[in-house]
Amino acid sequence: MNALNKSIEPGAVFDHGEFCDHENVVFVRNKRTGLSAIIAVHDTTLGPALGGCRVWPYPNPHDALNDALRLSKGMTYKNALAGLNLGGGKAVIIADARETKTAAMMEAFGAHVDRLHGTYITAEDVGVSPADMDAVSRKTKHVRGTSAMGLGDPSPFTALGVFEGIKAAARHVFGNDDLKGVRVSVQGLGHVGFDVASRLHDAGANLIVSDIHAPAVEKAVTAFGAKTVEAPDAHAVDAEIFVPCALGAGLNRNTIQSIKAKIVAGAANNQLETPEDGRALKDRGILYAPDYAINAGGVISVALATHKDHEEGVRAKTMLIGDTLTEIFQRSVLENKTPEAVADEMAEERLAAAAKRHL
């Protein structure tokens, strides 16, 4: 049965815990290609909503809706904090990226994006490749990260921003950003996680790596001389820095109490299961780099690089992620707030200023 045939009552959207004044939530389907998707536009105060398309085999449409709502709001804050004139949106396609995703399905998705008339601009996310974006672009111009436009795969810029954020966190906690000999646990070795691990290795860090995909772990062991641990235990190893680069909600009441690291700074989206988990990290003396602040390099590249010769500017703006995090950490201390609360305030300040200009 097609996943969206399992009904979602209208009230389930408006009463959903992750619904936060979203401007538009669209449920789409194409029977011919098997497409079932949700597109969520959270806020367009700063401009069209930009956010990636995630392909994932959600067990039910409620889980897909949860991701679409939560991630789209996160994109609003990420784009605002990154200084981009873009709002926040997200799309999720209920499919297995390795088994059921097809070019025809992505084209059908592109046609639905086009029906939103530019209020939502799509791009890559989990389970989506540049080739998929090329397929989407055959049906809409409201897409980024294609082979014909931009810098291609945004993951190297995401990894660059994460690495700069890790260094900023190290300066705040340890007084310098020398990572030589520092033990770092990297959880998740996809495109971004592996690139972050490579940068850490080049900086002299001692790596402990984990991933549910065994070949990725083996590749990291060979390339970096890394030690290994099972992915569910990556947060609890003896390390100074924990770098979560897998799926979200990994920082929760079941994991935080066993974290030994002094810094949590990684690429995964929505790392905190609840806002209370951020306070729990602070109470334990663990510095948390807000995910949407540290992992903004990818969206910066997607937003700004419309031609190949834009790479230098994208790289320069991505490097500023470290400065943004330094400001967040400093305000967190001065105001006795969690870093994510400060990051939210900084994003909301920019949104409020833009809203006033529109009056």
Buried (B, 14 or more C-beta within 10 A) or exposed (E): EEBBEEEBEEEEBEEBEBBEEBBBBBBBBBEEBBBBBBBBBBBBBBBBBBBBBBBBBBEEBEBBBBBBBBBBBBBBBBBBBBBBEBBBBBBBBBBEBEEBBBBBBBBBBBBBBBEBEEBBBBBBBBBBBBEBBBBBBEBBEBBBBBEEBBBBBBBBBBBBBBBBBBBBBBBBBBEEBBBEEBBBBBBBBBBBBBBBBBBBBEBEBBBBBBBBEEEBBBBBBEBBEBBBBEBEBBBBBEBBBBBBBBBBBBBBEEBBEEBBBBBBBBBBBBBBBEEEBBBBBBEEEBBBBBBBBBBBBBBBBBBBBEEEEBBEEBBEBBBBBBEBBBBBBEBBEEEEBBBBBBBBBBBBEBBEEBEEEEE
